[in-house]
């Protein structure tokens, strides 16, 4: 798994309230920004997403199952207007 190079400008802007730390140690307030999953295929299953945040959070035992249910419920559905616009901004097309 790799980290996306597409980081929004506000992630680099300390005035925006988010701090990007390449070492993922967080800022003085304990806030951590992981910018992963914006590229198609980066996070293929709930376990991959949970593995990213597990070192920094308490993960409910049933979270993977709930995320998988959400994925299954959304399978085969077309993107809505907001998803299409975000994909256009991030990727320059409507994948």
Secondary structure, DSSP 4 states (H G I P E B T S, - for coil): ----S---HHHH-GGGT----TT----TT---------STTS--SHHHHHHHHGGGS---TTHHHHHHHHHHHHTTPPP-HHHHHHHHHHHSS--
